[in-house]
């Protein structure tokens, strides 16, 4: 708890997120899944997973990687930190998914490989919205506020 308290005293929000992230991912590595994490830490992790995938290659990368296995948890996590526009953007990306969305990676990859250009360009449009509207919902500030509001649930 003391460590989290010290981290939250940092001035730079990105430094706070990086420090908290290191603690949580270290804790997560102790298990095969996310069972060692609190619900609040999972919110942090799911947002981190999505943001990382978007940085790697947008929604196409997200859906064709293991990150896409957690789409429902990611949408819920953005809602939890009070970023409804980002949650809605992800939900809209799922709506234009070819056929019914699946959390099975291989099935998802096969569907995407056969996807029409219209779907892929729809995701590109949503990518552009995500990256150009970042200032509309300041996810960095929202996640730091969420950590502060749930401080006792981090680093346990």
LUMDOZA-143620 format. One line per field, with one value per residue (C-alpha): residue number from 1; x negated, y negated, z negated; residue in one letter. Coordinates in Angstrom, 3 decimals. Each point is the difference from the previous one (the first is absolute). Layout:
REM LUMDOZA-143620
pos (NUM,...);
x (X,...);
y (Y,...);
z (Z,...);
code (A,...);
This chain:
REM LUMDOZA-143620
pos (1,2,3,4,5,6,7,8,9,10,11,12,13,14,15,16,17,18,19,20,21,22,23,24,25,26,27,28,29,30,31,32,33,34,35,36,37,38,39,40,41,42,43,44,45,46,47,48,49,50,51,52,53,54,55,56,57,58,59,60,61,62,63,64,65,66,67,68,69,70,71,72,73,74,75,76,77,78,79,80,81,82,83,84,85,86,87,88,89,90,91,92,93,94,95,96,97,98,99,100,101,102,103,104,105,106,107,108,109,110,111,112,113,114,115,116,117,118,119,120,121,122,123,124,125,126,127,128,129,130,131,132,133,134,135,136,137,138,139,140,141,142,143,144,145,146,147,148,149,150,151,152,153,154,155,156);
x (0.000,-2.819,-1.521,3.243,0.284,-3.519,0.673,3.135,-2.070,-1.865,0.749,0.004,3.136,-1.811,-2.654,2.788,1.535,-3.362,-0.884,3.419,-0.143,-3.350,1.372,3.174,-1.667,-2.585,2.847,1.829,-3.086,0.366,3.014,1.041,3.036,1.202,1.170,-2.618,1.296,2.760,2.917,-1.397,-3.422,1.695,1.636,-3.473,-1.375,2.819,-0.398,-3.760,0.531,2.279,-2.152,-3.061,1.748,1.210,-3.551,-1.248,2.414,3.473,3.201,-1.170,-2.962,2.229,2.479,-2.659,-2.010,0.714,0.961,3.330,0.849,0.841,2.277,2.907,-2.290,-1.677,3.306,1.116,-3.347,0.327,3.507,-1.369,-2.538,2.699,-1.163,3.333,-0.980,-2.970,2.154,2.552,-2.690,-1.162,3.602,0.548,-3.109,1.448,3.344,-1.635,-1.976,0.603,2.666,0.405,-2.940,-1.945,-2.618,-1.670,-3.149,-0.324,3.664,-0.280,-3.130,1.681,3.050,-2.200,-2.072,3.220,1.400,1.159,-1.913,3.026,-0.559,-3.720,0.534,2.656,-2.601,-2.467,2.595,0.472,-3.798,-0.134,2.770,-1.820,-3.282,1.427,2.495,-2.431,0.284,3.777,-0.379,-3.336,-0.487,-3.283,1.687,3.074,-2.073,-2.070,3.218,1.346,-3.145,0.211,3.688,-0.757,-3.477,0.582,0.714,-3.354,-3.163,1.652);
y (0.000,-2.380,0.574,-0.980,-3.071,-1.061,0.626,-2.145,-2.898,-0.182,-3.131,1.644,2.035,2.142,0.843,1.017,2.300,1.538,0.644,1.461,2.046,1.509,1.051,1.493,1.865,1.397,1.208,1.442,1.981,2.132,1.706,1.288,-2.275,-3.124,1.782,-1.660,-3.465,-1.996,-1.064,-3.537,1.216,1.985,-3.214,-1.520,3.075,0.202,-3.667,0.507,2.980,-2.007,-3.123,2.130,1.798,-3.276,-1.334,3.123,-0.098,-1.238,1.999,2.458,0.934,0.078,2.413,2.260,0.322,1.580,-3.462,0.397,2.922,-2.559,-2.331,0.119,-0.552,-2.897,-1.710,0.401,-1.347,-3.190,-0.454,0.564,-2.847,-2.267,0.091,0.840,-1.355,2.351,2.900,-0.867,-0.212,3.534,1.251,-1.529,1.773,3.278,-0.737,-0.206,3.194,2.586,2.427,0.479,-1.060,2.849,0.011,2.963,-1.476,2.431,-0.357,-3.780,-0.027,2.208,-2.294,-3.081,1.607,0.348,-3.394,-2.435,-3.224,-1.884,1.518,-0.708,-3.595,-0.354,0.971,-2.447,-2.755,0.968,0.089,-3.555,-1.024,1.682,-1.767,-3.417,-0.170,1.038,-3.409,0.339,2.719,-0.338,3.680,-0.667,-2.383,2.234,3.073,-1.962,-1.334,3.568,1.255,-2.812,0.705,3.712,-0.308,2.706,2.531,-0.467,1.798,2.297);
z (0.000,-0.870,3.435,1.743,-2.213,0.985,3.683,-0.129,-1.323,3.314,2.026,3.431,0.753,2.577,-2.619,-2.393,2.613,0.899,-3.666,-0.829,3.187,-0.968,-3.386,1.451,2.861,-2.434,-2.224,3.035,1.090,-3.140,1.626,3.414,-0.027,-1.789,-3.165,-2.232,0.889,-1.640,2.201,0.027,1.112,2.786,1.229,0.257,1.812,2.542,0.906,0.246,2.318,2.309,0.041,0.768,2.858,1.464,-0.093,1.763,2.910,-0.808,-0.081,2.669,-2.204,-3.070,1.548,1.563,-3.211,-3.388,-1.224,1.794,-2.286,-2.698,1.963,-2.483,-2.988,1.816,0.822,-3.627,-1.232,2.036,-1.377,-3.506,0.304,1.485,3.625,1.682,3.424,0.222,-1.206,2.689,2.683,-0.852,-0.077,3.446,1.291,-1.276,1.697,3.434,-0.617,2.731,-1.240,-3.764,-2.155,-1.575,-2.738,1.721,1.553,2.907,0.980,-0.215,2.155,2.626,0.122,0.330,2.755,2.030,-1.029,2.610,0.512,-1.371,-3.460,-0.004,1.097,-2.707,-2.568,1.530,-0.374,-3.656,-0.463,1.269,-2.401,-2.883,0.695,0.921,-2.860,-2.737,-1.632,-0.209,-2.621,-1.715,-0.811,-1.812,-2.441,-0.280,-0.897,-2.538,-1.551,-0.068,-1.750,-2.565,-0.636,-0.505,-1.509,-2.608,2.785,1.723,-1.028,-2.544);
code (X,X,X,X,X,X,X,X,X,X,X,X,X,X,X,X,X,X,X,X,X,X,X,X,X,X,X,X,X,X,X,X,X,X,X,X,X,X,X,X,X,X,X,X,X,X,X,X,X,X,X,X,X,X,X,X,X,X,X,X,X,X,X,X,X,X,X,X,X,X,X,X,X,X,X,X,X,X,X,X,X,X,X,X,X,X,X,X,X,X,X,X,X,X,X,X,X,X,X,X,X,X,X,X,X,X,X,X,X,X,X,X,X,X,X,X,X,X,X,X,X,X,X,X,X,X,X,X,X,X,X,X,X,X,X,X,X,X,X,X,X,X,X,X,X,X,X,X,X,X,X,X,X,X,X,X);
